[in-house]
Amino acid sequence: MKSHIQFNSYQKLIMFGLMILIGSCSKDFLNREPLTSVNSTNFFKTASDLQIYTNGLYSKLAPQYNTMGGSGSVSGGNSNLGLDLNTDVMIMQATVTGSLNRWSVASTAPETNGSWNNGYAAIRSDNYFLYHANKNAEKNDGTNHYIGEGYFFRAWDYFNLLQNFGGVPIVNELLNEQDADKLYKPRASRYEVAKQIINDIDSAIDRLHWKGEGEAAMVGRLNKEAALNLKARVALFEGTWEYYHSKKGTAFAATGNDGVDLLKLIEPTVNLLISRHGSRIFTMGGDTDMAYNQLFSQKDASNVDGVFFYKVYDASKLTYSHNFFFKIKDFGHAITNRLVDVYLKKDGSPQEIGLAYTASLNELGNTLDPRFKQTVWTPDRGPQNMLPGRGGDGDPFRYPFIAHQAPYTEGYTSTGYRNYKGAIFAQEATKGETDDILMRYEESLLALAEAKAILGTISQIDLDKTVNVIRARVGMIPMKISAGAGVQYDEQYGFDRAESALVNEVRRERMVELALEGYRLNDLKRWAVYERVINGYQPKGALLEEYLDYYNRTPEQIALDKGSNSALYSQIRQDGYMLAEFKLDPSSNVARFPDGRINPWFKVADFVPGGRGLFIEKNRDYLNAVPLQQIKLYEVNNSTLVQNPGWN
């Protein structure tokens, strides 16, 4: 068995593996010197040397979406649509989300865990680079930038471990055969790990160039903005984790730490970004109807305001590039009511979700925060195959499929809520070159608003330079300091009645602005509301009757549709569909809840009315188990690696 730290002999071997010239991070990365031999004594000297090594570390920051299969998730697949599939706001067709359906999951820890093993393998590479670069590199602005990248990567890797496991052993040295005693260090506290991460980020901030300058002028390259954004992200995550878990006395509280000092780091961090970028975010020339949507459809993010870090796809260098083009097709990803219901109306008031649901998709699109219509498909956009720039690609219907309907069997959107965010109006199937946005200014602005709301120091001026900058892009009414007064917050959506109205409204803003970008799971965990949101949840969709009215036609209507009087045609016939193949049957292939909304998982007993719904163990599932292999290895070496709460 191997420890999470390997010896120097392995590090010599890993060096060659990391010299592979990975070109997915930036088109400019393709122009590199060929390598014939490399070792720590004749390498790590010039900026070019350091760039070549760090190029090999970029793949950890985002999956390479270049396969034709897969759901499009955090681990890859054909697009980045499925980043929230492990939460309450998105599901995959009729498949119950396994990571949230843990009624019968035993509390026995697994022998190994890829997140642990891969995390420490990555940290070995980071330490190797930082040791030799700091020791051997020429002292100039270029080498300094790449050393900054090294600190960013190590911070990133420890942050992944923190999110998955909490406190972990900290090893920042380059170990060799004589350092066996350092292999079995005990777990540091989560606060100590967070401080280590912050220290590394500060080292990165000091060295990295601003976006567009120096080494950071290369497209897709890390920069000072990305490091500041990561610092705000880490401080918010750990600060709120310690704050809420301590306040609620959970099994995951950080003893002796309430997170306040971390939350206070956010304001000076984000203010550095504000001093440089002000209120500049992508506005598409003032197009409030599509600016938010099209932010995620840019082929060149290098000059897009507010985009700090992104991954470039060069289709000419890939057998298959990503399929972001297919993000708005019915390939299984389905948004749930948990996202739809949190959108405010255009006047800033919350929706009224009654016992009988009556809101049509077009009604929601016309009355809610404009980001709803730029995130969720609405039928007033017309048949999908008539969208501009797509060359007829797509189905000839204005509503998503909500069940398999022959001969259209590619997939379906089981809740009726189809994604529209990041719609691409150009032929990019299998050869996508739209940049993948990984870090953007809006996240930092929302972190500042949330931190100050929690600390009780937020003012209208703060809202105007954070939340209201974001809202102005779509023409949404500004948030006032009195927002949420009198609102009865439903805690099933992630709100917390023990918190102020403003804290809850900033949470809502985060849910809306960062929807489907992969933040939801960690938000639920750091707010200490994970079980409250998940347990008992039965996902709901759109109003079923609206779909029945569109797809199902009476024999009389079919006869009219075959006639020559277009004034008598049904909507589906007006959309150009001549056949009569479809039959949505509430007694067989679709179902609804008593309130009229689609039940996507109606074939599973736990998800019919009265069923148990989803379940996570509140005293266990906030953190992954430490792998048993590591615990046993520590025991053999007379050391102790403590297991996480709830795991055996």
C-alpha positions in Angstrom: 0.0 0.0 0.0 1.1 3.5 -0.7 0.7 6.6 1.4 -0.7 9.9 0.2 2.9 11.0 -0.2 5.4 9.2 -2.4 9.2 9.4 -2.3 11.5 11.3 -4.6 12.1 8.3 -6.9 8.4 8.6 -7.9 8.6 12.3 -8.2 11.4 11.9 -10.8 9.1 9.7 -12.9 6.1 12.0 -12.6 8.1 14.9 -14.0 8.2 13.2 -17.4 4.4 12.6 -17.4 3.7 16.2 -16.7 5.9 17.3 -19.5 3.2 16.3 -22.0 2.3 19.4 -24.0 -1.3 19.8 -23.2 -2.9 22.3 -25.5 -6.4 22.5 -24.3 -5.9 25.4 -21.9 -4.9 27.9 -24.6 -4.3 28.1 -28.3 -1.0 29.9 -27.5 0.2 26.9 -25.5 0.6 25.0 -28.7 3.8 26.9 -29.6 6.4 25.1 -27.4 10.0 24.0 -27.5 10.4 20.2 -28.0 11.8 18.4 -24.9 14.5 15.7 -25.3 15.5 15.4 -21.7 14.7 17.1 -18.4 15.7 16.9 -14.8 15.7 19.2 -11.8 19.2 20.5 -12.3 19.0 21.7 -15.9 15.3 22.6 -16.0 13.2 25.1 -14.0 15.4 28.0 -15.0 13.7 30.2 -17.5 10.1 31.4 -17.8 9.7 29.1 -20.8 10.8 26.1 -18.6 8.3 27.0 -15.9 5.5 27.6 -18.4 6.0 24.1 -19.9 5.7 22.5 -16.5 2.7 24.5 -15.4 0.9 23.8 -18.7 0.6 20.2 -17.6 -1.2 21.3 -14.4 -4.1 23.1 -16.1 -6.1 20.0 -16.8 -7.1 19.7 -13.1 -9.0 23.0 -13.2 -11.8 21.8 -15.6 -12.7 18.7 -17.4 -12.0 18.4 -21.1 -15.4 18.2 -22.6 -14.5 16.3 -25.8 -16.4 13.0 -25.7 -19.6 12.3 -27.7 -21.2 10.5 -24.8 -21.7 11.1 -21.1 -24.1 13.3 -19.2 -22.0 16.4 -19.3 -21.0 16.7 -15.6 -18.2 17.7 -13.3 -16.2 14.7 -14.6 -16.6 15.3 -18.3 -19.0 14.2 -21.0 -20.1 16.3 -23.9 -20.9 19.6 -22.2 -20.8 21.5 -18.9 -24.6 21.5 -18.4 -24.6 18.9 -15.6 -22.6 20.7 -13.0 -25.6 20.8 -10.6 -26.8 17.3 -11.2 -25.8 16.3 -7.7 -28.2 18.8 -6.2 -31.9 19.6 -5.9 -32.1 22.0 -8.8 -31.3 19.5 -11.7 -32.1 15.9 -12.4 -31.3 13.4 -15.2 -34.5 12.2 -16.9 -36.3 9.5 -14.7 -33.1 8.4 -12.9 -33.2 9.1 -9.2 -30.0 11.0 -8.1 -28.0 8.4 -6.3 -25.8 10.7 -4.3 -28.9 12.2 -2.7 -30.9 8.9 -2.3 -28.9 7.4 0.5 -31.6 5.5 2.5 -29.7 2.2 2.4 -26.1 3.5 2.2 -23.9 1.9 4.8 -21.6 4.0 6.9 -18.6 1.8 6.2 -15.8 3.9 4.6 -14.4 2.7 1.3 -10.9 1.3 1.1 -9.8 4.0 -1.4 -11.1 7.3 -2.6 -10.0 8.9 -5.9 -10.5 12.5 -4.5 -8.0 11.7 -1.7 -5.5 9.9 -3.8 -5.6 12.2 -6.8 -5.6 15.2 -4.5 -2.3 14.2 -2.9 -0.8 13.1 -6.2 -1.5 16.7 -7.5 0.0 18.2 -4.4 3.2 16.2 -4.9 3.4 17.7 -8.4 2.8 21.2 -7.0 5.5 20.8 -4.3 8.0 19.4 -6.8 7.5 22.4 -9.0 7.5 25.0 -6.3 10.7 23.6 -4.7 12.7 23.5 -7.9 11.3 26.7 -9.4 12.0 28.7 -6.2 15.5 27.2 -6.0 16.6 27.3 -9.6 14.6 29.9 -11.6 16.0 33.1 -12.9 14.7 36.1 -10.9 12.5 38.1 -13.3 8.9 39.0 -13.9 8.2 36.1 -16.2 9.4 33.4 -13.9 7.7 35.1 -11.0 4.4 34.8 -12.7 4.7 31.0 -13.2 5.8 30.5 -9.6 2.6 32.3 -8.8 0.7 29.8 -10.9 2.3 27.0 -8.9 1.0 28.5 -5.6 -2.5 28.9 -7.2 -2.5 25.2 -8.2 -1.5 24.0 -4.7 -4.2 26.2 -3.2 -6.7 24.7 -5.6 -5.7 21.2 -4.7 -5.9 21.7 -1.0 -9.3 23.5 -1.4 -10.6 20.4 -3.2 -9.5 18.2 -0.3 -11.0 20.7 2.2 -14.4 20.6 0.4 -14.4 16.8 0.3 -12.8 15.8 3.6 -12.5 18.8 5.9 -9.2 19.0 7.7 -6.4 16.9 6.1 -2.7 16.4 6.6 -0.7 19.4 5.3 2.5 18.5 3.4 4.2 21.3 1.6 7.7 19.9 1.5 9.5 17.9 -1.2 10.0 14.6 0.6 12.6 11.9 0.0 13.5 8.5 1.3 14.8 10.0 4.6 11.5 11.8 5.4 9.4 8.8 6.3 8.4 10.3 9.6 6.7 13.2 7.8 4.5 10.9 5.7 2.1 10.2 8.6 1.3 13.7 9.9 -2.0 14.0 11.7 -4.9 15.8 10.1 -4.7 19.6 10.4 -7.9 21.3 11.5 -10.1 22.7 8.7 -9.2 26.2 9.9 -5.5 25.4 9.5 -6.0 24.0 6.0 -8.0 27.1 5.1 -5.2 29.4 6.3 -2.7 27.3 4.3 -4.8 27.8 1.2 -5.2 31.5 1.8 -1.4 31.8 2.3 -0.7 30.1 -1.0 -3.3 32.3 -2.7 -1.6 35.4 -1.3 1.7 34.1 -2.7 0.0 33.7 -6.1 -1.6 37.2 -5.9 1.8 38.8 -5.2 3.3 37.2 -8.3 0.6 36.7 -11.0 0.1 39.3 -13.7 -3.3 41.0 -14.3 -5.4 39.6 -17.1 -4.2 40.8 -20.4 -0.7 41.8 -19.2 2.7 40.1 -19.3 2.4 36.3 -19.2 -1.3 36.6 -18.5 -1.8 38.1 -21.9 -1.9 34.5 -23.3 -5.5 33.4 -23.7 -6.7 31.0 -21.1 -3.8 31.7 -18.7 -4.2 32.2 -14.9 -4.0 35.8 -13.7 -4.2 38.0 -10.6 -8.0 38.3 -11.0 -8.4 34.5 -10.8 -6.3 34.3 -7.7 -8.3 37.1 -6.0 -11.6 35.4 -7.0 -10.3 32.1 -5.6 -9.4 33.8 -2.3 -12.9 35.2 -2.0 -14.4 31.8 -2.8 -12.3 30.0 -0.2 -12.9 32.6 2.5 -16.6 32.6 1.9 -16.8 28.8 1.8 -14.8 28.2 5.0 -16.0 31.3 6.7 -19.6 30.4 6.3 -19.0 26.7 7.0 -17.4 27.6 10.4 -20.0 30.3 11.1 -23.1 28.2 10.4 -22.0 24.8 11.6 -20.7 26.4 14.9 -23.9 28.4 15.3 -26.1 25.2 14.8 -23.8 22.9 16.8 -23.5 20.3 14.0 -21.1 17.4 14.0 -19.0 19.3 11.4 -18.4 22.5 13.5 -14.8 23.7 13.6 -13.9 23.8 17.3 -12.8 27.2 18.4 -13.5 29.0 15.2 -16.6 30.9 14.1 -15.5 31.9 10.6 -15.7 35.6 11.2 -12.0 36.4 10.6 -12.3 34.6 7.2 -15.5 36.5 6.3 -13.7 39.7 7.0 -11.0 38.9 4.5 -13.5 39.1 1.7 -14.1 42.8 1.6 -10.4 43.9 1.1 -10.0 41.1 -1.4 -12.9 42.0 -3.6 -12.3 45.7 -3.3 -9.0 45.1 -5.1 -11.0 43.7 -8.0 -13.5 46.6 -7.8 -10.7 49.1 -7.9 -9.6 47.6 -11.2 -12.8 46.5 -12.8 -15.4 48.8 -11.3 -18.9 47.9 -12.6 -17.7 46.4 -15.8 -19.4 43.1 -16.7 -20.5 41.7 -20.0 -23.6 43.5 -21.2 -23.7 42.7 -24.9 -24.0 46.3 -25.8 -26.9 46.9 -23.4 -29.1 44.0 -24.7 -31.0 43.2 -21.4 -32.9 40.4 -23.1 -29.9 38.3 -24.0 -26.7 39.6 -22.3 -26.9 37.1 -19.4 -27.6 34.2 -21.7 -24.9 35.0 -24.2 -22.2 35.6 -21.7 -21.7 31.8 -21.8 -21.6 31.6 -25.6 -18.5 33.6 -26.3 -15.9 32.2 -28.6 -13.2 34.5 -27.3 -13.5 35.4 -23.6 -10.1 37.1 -23.6 -11.7 40.6 -23.9 -15.1 39.9 -22.2 -15.6 42.1 -19.2 -15.9 40.2 -16.0 -14.5 36.9 -17.3 -11.4 36.2 -15.2 -10.5 32.7 -16.2 -11.7 30.4 -18.9 -10.8 27.3 -20.9 -10.2 27.7 -24.6 -11.2 24.9 -27.1 -9.4 24.7 -30.4 -11.4 22.3 -32.5 -8.7 22.0 -35.1 -6.5 20.3 -32.4 -9.1 17.9 -31.1 -10.7 14.8 -32.5 -13.9 15.8 -30.8 -14.4 19.2 -29.2 -17.2 20.0 -26.7 -20.9 19.9 -27.5 -22.1 23.0 -25.7 -24.2 23.4 -28.9 -26.4 20.6 -27.5 -27.0 22.2 -24.1 -30.4 23.4 -25.1 -31.5 20.1 -26.6 -33.5 17.4 -24.8 -30.6 15.1 -23.8 -31.8 14.4 -20.3 -30.8 17.3 -18.1 -33.9 18.7 -16.4 -34.2 21.8 -14.2 -36.5 21.4 -11.2 -39.0 23.6 -9.4 -36.4 24.3 -6.7 -34.6 26.7 -9.1 -37.7 28.0 -11.0 -39.6 28.9 -7.8 -36.9 31.1 -6.3 -37.0 33.7 -9.1 -38.5 37.0 -8.0 -41.1 38.8 -10.1 -39.9 41.7 -12.1 -41.2 44.1 -9.4 -39.0 42.3 -6.8 -41.7 40.4 -5.0 -41.6 36.6 -4.5 -43.8 34.2 -6.5 -46.8 32.8 -4.8 -46.7 29.0 -5.0 -50.2 27.8 -4.1 -51.8 24.4 -3.7 -52.9 24.5 -7.3 -50.1 25.5 -9.7 -51.3 27.5 -12.7 -48.3 29.4 -14.1 -47.4 28.6 -17.7 -43.9 28.9 -19.0 -44.6 32.0 -21.1 -46.3 33.6 -18.1 -43.2 32.9 -16.0 -40.9 34.3 -18.8 -42.9 37.5 -19.0 -43.3 38.2 -15.3 -40.2 36.9 -13.6 -36.6 38.3 -13.2 -35.4 38.4 -16.8 -32.7 35.9 -16.0 -35.4 33.2 -15.8 -36.2 33.5 -19.5 -32.5 33.6 -20.2 -31.9 30.4 -18.2 -35.1 28.3 -18.8 -36.6 27.6 -22.3 -40.0 29.2 -22.9 -42.2 28.1 -25.8 -42.7 31.6 -27.2 -39.2 31.3 -28.7 -40.9 29.1 -31.3 -39.8 25.6 -32.6 -36.3 24.8 -31.6 -35.2 24.1 -35.2 -36.1 27.6 -36.1 -33.6 29.3 -33.8 -31.3 31.6 -35.7 -27.9 30.3 -36.7 -28.5 26.6 -36.0 -29.2 25.6 -39.6 -32.5 23.8 -38.8 -30.8 21.6 -36.1 -33.2 20.7 -33.3 -36.8 19.4 -33.2 -39.8 21.1 -34.8 -41.5 21.8 -31.5 -41.7 24.7 -29.1 -42.0 22.5 -26.0 -39.5 20.0 -24.7 -40.2 16.3 -24.7 -41.1 15.2 -21.2 -41.1 11.4 -22.1 -39.7 9.2 -24.8 -41.8 9.9 -27.9 -41.1 7.8 -31.0 -39.5 8.5 -33.4 -37.9 11.3 -31.4 -35.9 9.1 -29.0 -32.7 11.0 -28.4 -33.7 12.1 -24.9 -36.2 14.1 -23.0 -36.4 16.8 -20.3 -38.5 15.0 -17.7 -39.5 18.1 -15.7 -40.4 20.2 -18.7 -37.9 22.8 -17.7 -35.3 22.8 -20.5 -32.0 24.7 -20.1 -31.5 27.7 -22.3 -28.6 29.3 -20.6 -25.6 29.7 -22.9 -27.6 29.0 -26.1 -25.3 28.8 -29.1 -26.7 30.2 -32.3 -24.2 28.6 -34.7 -23.4 25.2 -36.0 -20.9 23.8 -33.5 -21.9 20.2 -33.1 -18.8 18.1 -32.0 -16.5 21.0 -33.0 -17.4 23.5 -30.4 -15.1 26.5 -29.9 -17.1 28.4 -27.3 -14.9 29.2 -24.3 -15.7 27.5 -21.0 -16.0 30.2 -18.3 -14.5 29.0 -15.1 -14.3 32.2 -13.0 -16.1 35.4 -13.3 -16.4 38.7 -11.5 -20.0 38.3 -10.4 -19.0 35.5 -8.1 -16.7 37.8 -6.2 -19.3 40.6 -6.0 -21.8 38.2 -4.6 -19.3 36.9 -2.1 -18.8 40.4 -0.8 -22.5 41.0 -0.5 -23.0 37.7 1.4 -20.1 38.2 3.8 -21.2 41.8 4.7 -24.8 40.7 5.1 -23.8 38.0 7.5 -21.5 40.3 9.4 -24.3 43.0 9.6 -22.2 45.6 7.9 -23.8 45.8 4.5 -25.2 49.1 3.2 -27.1 50.3 0.2 -23.8 51.4 -1.2 -22.5 47.9 -1.0 -25.6 46.5 -2.7 -25.3 49.0 -5.5 -21.7 48.0 -6.3 -22.4 44.3 -6.1 -25.9 42.9 -6.5 -27.2 45.8 -8.4 -24.4 45.9 -10.9 -25.3 42.3 -11.8 -29.1 43.0 -11.9 -28.6 46.0 -14.2 -27.3 43.8 -17.0 -30.8 42.3 -17.4 -32.8 45.4 -16.3 -34.0 43.8 -13.0 -35.2 46.1 -10.3 -32.4 47.0 -7.9 -32.2 45.4 -4.5 -32.9 47.7 -1.6 -31.5 47.4 1.9 -35.1 46.6 3.0 -35.4 43.7 0.6 -37.3 40.7 1.9 -39.1 42.5 4.7 -42.1 40.5 5.7 -41.3 37.5 3.5 -41.9 34.1 5.0 -38.9 32.1 3.7 -39.3 28.5 2.8 -36.3 26.7 4.2 -36.7 23.8 1.8 -35.1 26.1 -0.8 -32.0 26.8 1.2 -33.2 29.9 3.0 -32.8 30.2 6.8 -35.4 31.8 9.0 -32.8 32.4 11.7 -31.0 34.7 9.4 -31.9 38.3 8.3 -34.1 38.9 5.3 -31.1 40.4 3.5 -28.9 37.4 4.0 -31.7 35.3 2.5 -32.1 37.7 -0.4 -28.4 37.5 -1.2 -28.7 33.7 -1.1 -31.5 34.0 -3.6 -29.4 36.3 -5.8 -26.6 33.7 -5.8 -29.0 30.9 -6.7 -30.3 32.9 -9.7 -27.1 34.4 -11.0 -24.9 31.3 -10.6 -27.6 28.8 -11.5 -26.3 25.5 -13.0 -22.7 26.6 -12.7 -21.8 24.0 -10.0 -22.1 26.1 -6.8 -25.3 24.7 -5.3 -24.0 21.6 -3.5 -21.2 23.4 -1.6 -23.7 26.3 -0.8 -26.1 23.9 0.9 -23.3 22.3 2.9 -21.6 25.5 4.0 -24.9 27.0 5.0 -25.6 23.9 7.1 -29.0 23.3 5.4 -28.1 20.2 3.3 -30.5 17.8 5.0 -33.2 20.4 5.3 -33.2 21.0 1.6 -32.7 17.4 0.4 -34.5 15.1 2.9 -38.0 14.3 1.7 -37.6 16.2 -1.5 -39.6 15.0 -4.5 -38.6 16.9 -7.6 -41.4 18.7 -9.5 -41.6 20.2 -13.0 -43.7 22.5 -15.0 -47.5 22.4 -15.4 -48.3 19.1 -17.1 -51.6 20.4 -18.6 -49.6 22.8 -20.8 -47.7 19.9 -22.4 -50.9 17.8 -22.8 -52.5 20.7 -24.6 -49.6 21.0 -27.0 -48.8 17.4 -27.8 -52.2 15.7 -27.5 -54.9 16.5 -30.1 -58.4 15.1 -30.4 -59.3 13.3 -33.6 -61.4 16.4 -34.5 -58.4 18.7 -34.1 -56.2 16.3 -36.2 -58.8 16.5 -38.9 -58.7 20.3 -38.8 -55.0 20.2 -38.9 -55.1 18.2 -42.1 -57.4 20.8 -43.7 -56.6 24.0 -45.5 -57.9 26.6 -43.0 -54.8 27.7 -41.1 -56.9 29.7 -38.7 -58.2 26.4 -37.2 -54.7 24.8 -36.9 -53.4 23.7 -33.5 -50.2 25.2 -32.2 -48.2 22.1 -33.0 -49.6 22.2 -36.6 -48.7 25.9 -36.9 -45.2 24.9 -35.9 -45.1 22.8 -39.0 -45.7 19.3 -37.6 -48.1 17.3 -39.8 -48.2 13.8 -38.2 -50.1 12.5 -35.2 -47.7 10.2 -33.5 -47.6 11.5 -29.9 -49.6 10.6 -27.0 -48.7 11.8 -23.5 -50.8 9.6 -21.2 -51.2 10.5 -17.5 -52.0 6.8 -16.9 -48.8 5.4 -18.4 -45.9 7.6 -19.5 -46.4 10.9 -17.6 -47.8 11.9 -14.2 -48.5 14.9 -12.1 -48.6 15.9 -8.5 -51.9 17.0 -7.0 -50.9 20.6 -7.6 -50.7 19.9 -11.4 -46.9 19.9 -11.8 -45.0 17.1 -13.6 -43.8 14.3 -11.4 -40.6 13.1 -13.3 -39.9 10.1 -11.0 -43.5 8.8 -10.7 -42.4 5.2 -11.4 -40.4 5.1 -8.2 -42.5 4.5 -5.0 -40.5 6.9 -2.9 -41.4 9.8 -5.2 -45.2 9.5 -5.5 -47.3 11.6 -3.1 -46.7 10.1 0.4 -43.4 8.6 -0.5 -40.2 9.2 1.4 -38.4 11.3 -1.2 -34.6 11.9 -1.2 -32.4 11.3 1.9 -28.9 12.1 3.1 -27.6 11.3 6.6 -27.2 14.7 8.3 -24.5 13.5 10.7 -22.4 11.8 7.9 -22.9 13.0 4.4 -21.6 16.6 4.6 -18.1 15.1 4.2 -16.6 12.1 2.4 -15.1 9.2 4.4 -11.3 9.1 4.8 -10.3 6.0 2.9 -9.7 3.0 5.1 -6.5 2.1 3.3 -4.9 5.4 4.5 -6.1 4.8 8.1 -4.6 1.3 8.1 -1.4 2.6 6.7 -1.1 5.1 9.5 -1.8 2.4 12.1 1.0 0.2 10.7 3.3 3.2 11.2 2.2 3.9 14.7 0.2 7.0 13.7 -3.4 8.0 13.7 -5.5 9.3 10.9 -8.9 10.3 12.3 -12.1 9.3 10.4 -14.8 11.8 9.6 -18.1 11.9 11.6 -20.6 9.2 10.9 -18.2 6.9 9.0 -16.9 3.6 10.4 
